[in-house]
Amino acid sequence: MAVIETPRGPEWIMALRHLWADATPVQRFALILGLMLVLLAVATPLLAPFDPDGQSLLSRLRPPLGFERSKAEYLLGTDELGRDLLSRCLYGLRLTLTLAALGSVIGLCIGGTLGVLAGVAGGRTETAIMAAVDTQIAVPFTLIALFLLTILGNSIEVMVFVLSLDGWEKYARILRGETRRLMKMPFIEAARAAGATPLRIARRHLLPNLASPIVVQFTLSFSNIILLESSLSFLGLGVQPPTATLGAMVGAGRDYMPTQPWIVIAPAVLILIVTFAVQTLGDWLRDRADVRLRPR
Amino acid sequence: MLRYTALTLLRMVVTFFVIVTLVFFATRLSGNPIDFVIGQGITKEDRVLLIRYYGLDGSVWTQYLSYLRAFTDGQFGLSFLERRPVAEIVAERIWPSTQLLLTSIALTMAVSIPAGILAAIYRKGWVGSAVMTVAFLGYAVPNFVLATFMVLVFSYVLNWLPVVGNGTARHFIMPTLALSAVLIAALTRFTRNAMLDVLEQDYMRTARAKGLPERLVILKHGLRNASITVLSVLGLQVAALAAAGSVVVESIFAWPGIGDMLVRAALTRDYPVLQFGVLTVAIAVITINTAVDLAYAWADPRLRQTGRA
């Protein structure tokens, strides 16, 4: 009898294989694009040809390579202070991704803890946590962000704090629901009967089952946070100059749009690439996780 | 229904109160706002005078009480920059924002509802995929990038459309498109999903079986049943998305609305304006959400039982 060879390996590698096999070409493209963006961001200090904040007044407002007046060493041209746009784009990408990653992770920690706590504890704790969640949902987050950035000032720390507040309530809501559902399952009851402490139940029995909704929500909120961060930086409310983030570069370059449009185009296109990759990945994972949303 | 209405309204009032209180304490936690605005180069006497002028003396509790009193007598304070009542400043900006919002919602409904229905009917054909791809792009392209490219192409390269202000009908085109993109994406998806749910129902088969023309089946039996879901999404999602979008879009096009005012106030640290502006928008959004909640419960009696919509 022929034995069908099945690929072996740890469970998560198998899961990734399945994911890849199911993916559409666009989704595979987005995945590769996303990995490349992360690589670029990690390797930025090695790749960037210039200091992102280094000014060179003799080569101000140079267009990208191939246009009149361009200089060979500035691939994407320079801005109004003679800073190399390629280097600024790379550092901007790095900072944008770092801020979004930090914000998402902190948001996940806050929201995840509160959500699981609400689901496990119930009673007044749950009511209090869910009241906080409802209040935050009631107000558009852009307003909260504007308000907080004004009273706390603009710095990278404040920005990370603000970004982490966007999305914690979603983790809390989803994880509370999942936790409540799981807590009624027989295997939790069995664990409790066997004398497991609540902490052990949470760590060994709940968390592994919560991994999938967490991953999906993380991807979705990561893309939200990137949008939020670049919008705020675009408006001049995010990380302050001269530090480059992609949104801030588009915002600052607007003044030169009629005559030197490349200053805006380079970071704007990079933002489009980032949001395309992240949104596609988020949609893909959500559709897979939520059977009701699968294309029919 | 009465009980449900009362509970929903009560929840709305509690949320108001919590937000109003949080806004107050967040502002005071960050230190005395006068120091941000005036900065260095002011004598001690003048500082005391200014603090009294803006009503910032007295304990936190007396300040809190006088802040709450503003909701009964309408004295919400003076703008640090313009030295006139913030209520006046915000009031001037409500109508331009509303105008932009209404044109955007009109465009959104005109585009998304037909597009969503088509995407549901032809979900396996190219029409369906095309609609969903465009809807996806609406999500993936940030509004400020879309606006920037539109300005670049239509104003600077082609010289067709004005960039700044709200003077003529032509001024509406780009801000409306920039604000609508994400709304269209959201509503198209929801319309499609709502229609897909409805299309599978038994009554659709019955309507076809009794020989009604397909168009009537889709529009009368299908759309009418899907419209409850669609309208509730319009209320809930649109309020939040539009509030977020108008901040960015109004600021780009210098549209004299609330969003533009909020960004200016944030950039210049004009606390009273920002505080009152944020509260106004928050209250507007919560009121819309509550209204949608109630309308939804009124249209679908099953929801009244659960206590939470």
Interface residues (C-beta under 8 A of the other chain):
Chain A: A131 D134 T135 A138 V139 P140 F141 T142 L143 L146 F147 L148 L149 T150 I151 L152 L227 S230 S231 F234 L235 G236 L237 G247 V250 G251 R254 M257 P258 P261 V264 I265 A268 I271 L272 T275 F276 Q279 T280 D283 L293 P295 R296
Chain B: R11 T15 V18 I19 L22 V23 A26 T27 L29 S30 R123 F136 Y139 A140 V141 P142 N143 F144 V145 T148 F149 V151 L152 Y156 N193 L196 A239 A240 A243 A244 V247 V248 S251 L262 V263 A265 A266 L267 R269 Y271 L274 Q275 V278 V281 A282 V285 I286 N289
